[in-house]
């Protein structure tokens, strides 16, 4: 576990920003970016100027790591976003926000997106009362996302929900902390994605 934590923290330091991959650790004083705000390695303190293709690639990799998706999944999401009306980059981010594992994380049922993905994959999440174990499932307005009864007594989960509530639940979601369920009251918009992402760079990368 320690090796995994160190590897994840090195990703954040390499990007020189918080990717929120380790849940509560990213909000505490233990965060690697807060303690050592430079890339790992002997040359980490050197400032490297990245531009052009490198900048576009780095932005794509950053978004993939934040949401925990593979290249093939990411390309599929981008292709679907490109076919929609409106701004492609915004449609891509909205599709990532609508992933079930992200919604579970946003509601506080998982301290990180990786943990939320595991909870979904193990069949602990229901939508409108029916089990859904597909992390990439795209939630729809009006759907109710809940964890199964056997997890409701889990003290770790309760603490995670309280932490998420303290940070603020997105306005497009409504949390019922007592029942450990949430309702998708609206579709997310670009304003609801608070992460420092420049989606236009990703569009430029895939448009070449």
Secondary structure as UniProt FT lines:
FT   HELIX           2..15
FT   HELIX           23..27
FT   TURN            29..30
FT   HELIX           32..35
FT   TURN            42..45
FT   HELIX           53..67
FT   HELIX           71..83
FT   HELIX           88..97
FT   HELIX           100..106
FT   TURN            107..108
FT   HELIX           113..121
FT   TURN            122..123
FT   STRAND          125..127
FT   TURN            128..129
FT   STRAND          130..131
FT   TURN            135..136
FT   TURN            141..142
FT   STRAND          144..147
FT   HELIX           149..151
FT   TURN            152..153
FT   HELIX           155..167
FT   TURN            171..172
FT   STRAND          173..176
FT   TURN            177..180
FT   STRAND          181..184
FT   HELIX           190..192
FT   HELIX           199..206
//
